[in-house]
Amino acid sequence: MTILDRFRIDGQVAVVTGAGRGIGAASALALAEAGAEVVISARTEDQLKETARQVEAVGRQAHLVVADLNEVDQVRGLADAAKAAFGRLDIVVNNVGGTMPRTYLDTSVGFLERAFHFNVSTAHALSTSAVPIMLENDGGSIVNIASVVGKVAGRGYLAYGTAKGALIHYTELAAEDLAPRVRMNAIAVGSIATSALDIVMSNDEMRTGIEQATPLRRLGVTDDIAAAVLYLASPAGSYLTGAVLDVHGGLQQPNMSLPIPDL
């Protein structure tokens, strides 16, 4: 066996949320290229069909589930969908999430709770549904897509950063509960060139400012995250659990300063 063989996941089955585009789509394709069949879910069927086309082009199968992944019952059902479609479940990528910036005094209790729900509760719903199915075989691996803003401070990110910080510590705590048969790790993602940053991509001055505020002087690309997902999910990462990989270009503070004045 060569070192590259350790990145193979032939015969395994993965569920990837938010897989219609961006990090989710790239992660699903990476897992497929490494040998997995994939269950992909998002709200938009046309986007899922495009991801499925790419998965099938590398010789793997994709099972599409159109769902509102902010609803815990729908996200929970993805584990059963994997077993029904492919007979097993080995890998989960909790990619769905996100929260818009807001000033401190505009961040209501409800807004904060909704951020936690979308970024943490949904991951918990899918993971707790997946683990019993994983245990029917050799165990499995869960990868949570967190954010650098869950680790560093910046104005406007209170709800998002609190939720992603909670997801990071959730990962560390759950890894203890799930060891040794199920591994759980997270990725602290930086600024990635996806549709979520369309406003940045279309503004040269803004993009240059973000790049200059990043130690590696560039935005990330989705394959930067997909490669980390594959590492954590595959035998190559088999001695990691409760880890948080910092895939953010070296950020020690947010590289997007929001124009929020002092109170």
N, C-alpha and C positions, 0 to 999 in steps of 0.2 A: 504493500500500500504506500502510495506517495502522499506527500502532504496535501496535494490538491484533492486527493480522494476523500480526505476528511471533510471537505465541503460538500460532498455528495449526500443527497437525501432521497435516493431512489426508493420508491415504494411507499413513501410517506405522503400524508395528506395535510394540507394547511388551510386554515381560514384566515382571510385578510379582510379587515373592515376598511371602509373608505377607499375601495380598490378601483373606483372608476377613473381616477386620474392621480397625478402627483406621486407622492411617496407610496401610497397604497398600491397603485398600479405597478410602479417600478418594483416594489417588494414582491408582489405576486409573480411578476415575470422572472425575477431573480430566483425565487424558490422553484418555479417551474423549470427554469434552465438547469437547476441543480438536481432535478428529478422528481419533484413533488407534483401531485395533482392538487388543484386549488379550488376552494370555495371562495368566491369573491362577492362582496356585497357593498351596495351603496344605494342612493336614492334614484339615480339616473340610469335607466336601462341602456340607452345608447352608448354611454361611456363604458358601462360594464361589457357591452358587446365588443367594443374596441379592445379592451383589456383581454377579453377571452380570445379574440382573434390572434393577438400576439402570443398568448399562452399556447394556443393550439399550433401556431407556427413553429414552436420549438418542440412539438411532439407530445405535449402533455394535455390533460383534460381540465376544463374549467366548468364549474357549476355555478350558475348565476343566481343570486338571491337579491331581488329588488326589495329594499326595506328602508324604513325610517329608523336609523340606528341610534336615535335619541330615545327610542322607546325600548325599555329593557326587555320586554317580552319578545320583541322582534330580534334584538341582538342575541338574546339567549338562545333563540331557535336555530342559530347558525351552527351550533355544535351538533344538534340532531340532524341538520341538513347534511353535514359532512359525513356522518355515519350512514345516513340513508343513501347518499350518492356514491360513496366510495368505501364504506364498510369500516372506517376507522378515523381517528383524528390524532395527529402528532404535534402539530405546530399551530399556534394562534398568534396573529399579529394584531394587537389592539391599536389601530392607527386612527380611528375616528376620534374627533375632538376639535377643540379650538374655541376661542372666545374673543370678541372684539375689545379693543382698549376702551377704557373709560376713566374719567377723573375720579378721585377718591370719593367726593361727596355725591357724585352721580352713580356710584356703585351701590345699588340697593341690596338689601338682604336677599331678595328674590333673584337678582342678577348673579350674586355670588353663589347662591345655591344651585342655580341653573348651570353655571360654569362647572361646579363640582360634579353635578349629575352627568353632564355631557362628557367630561374628561376622565372621571374616576368611576362613577357608578356603572356606566356602560361597560367599562373594562372588567369590572368585578362580575357583572352579570354574565358576560361571555366566558370569562375564565372559570367561574364556579360551575358552569354548565359543561365546559370542555374537559375539566380534570377527570371526572369519573370515566369518560370515554377514553381518555389517554391512558388511564390506569388499566384498561382492559388489555392493553398490549405492553409495551416496554416503558411507558411513561411518555413524557413529551417536553416541549419547550414553549414558553410564552414570552413574547417580546412586546413591551409597552412603549409606544412612541410618546415620549415626554418632550420637554423643551429646556433649553438653556435658561429661559426665564423662570423655570422652577428652581433655579439655583442662584441666580444673580438678581439684583434689584434695579428697577427702573420705573420712572413715573408712568402711570397709565396702565400698568400691567397687573394691578392688584388681583383681580378675579382670575385672570388667565394664569399668572404666576403662582398664585395660591393653589389652584387646581392642579397644575403640573407638578408643583412641589409635593402636593399630597400624593400624586401618582408615583413619584419617585420613591417616597417613603413607603407607600403601599407595596411597591415592588420589593423593597428590602425586607419588609415584614412578611409578605406572602412567601418569599423565597424560603424563609425559615420554616413556615408551615408546610410547604410542599416538598421540601427535600426529603429523601434524595431522588425520588423518581421523576418529579416534574421540576424543571428549572424555570425560573422567571427572572428576566433581566429587562433593562430599560435603555433607551437611547435619548440623551439630552440633545435635541436637534437645534441647530442654529438657523440662520436665514437661508432657506432653500429656494431656488428659482422654480417656483410653481405658480399656478394661477392665483394662489393666495397673495402673491406679491406682484400681481399685474400692474398695480399703480407704480411700483418701484421699477419694474422691468421697462415700462414705457417712459420713464423719466430719467434721462442720462445723468443729470445732476444729482438726483436722489440716489440712484444706483451707485454712482461713484463715491458719494459720501458714505454709504453703507459699506462698500468694499474697503475704503480707507480706514474705517473704524473696526475692521476685522483683521486680526493679526495675519491671517493667510491671504488677505487682500483680494478676496473673491467671495461671491455668493456660492453656497453649496449647490450641488445638482442632486437630483433624486437618486441617482446611482450611488452617491456617497452614503446615503442612508440605507438603500437596498443591500449594499455590500455588508454593512454592519448587521442588518437583519439576518442575512444568510449566515454570517459568522456565528451569531448568537444562537440561531436555530439549529445549526448543523453540529455534527460531531467535532468540528474544529473548535467550537466553543463549549465543549462538554465539561470543562472544569470551571465554568462561570455560572454562578447563580447569585442573585441579589446585587448584581453589578449594574452600574450606570455608565455606559459608554458616552463620552463627550465628543459628539460629532458636530462641532459648531465653529470650526475654524480658529479656535483658540480664544473665544470671547471670555472676558472677565466681567463684562457689563453689556447691556443691550447695545446693539449697533444701530438701532433705530430710535433716535431721541424724539419723543413726541413733544410738540409745542405746548406744554402744560405749565402755566405760570405758577409762582408761589401763591399760596392761599392769601 
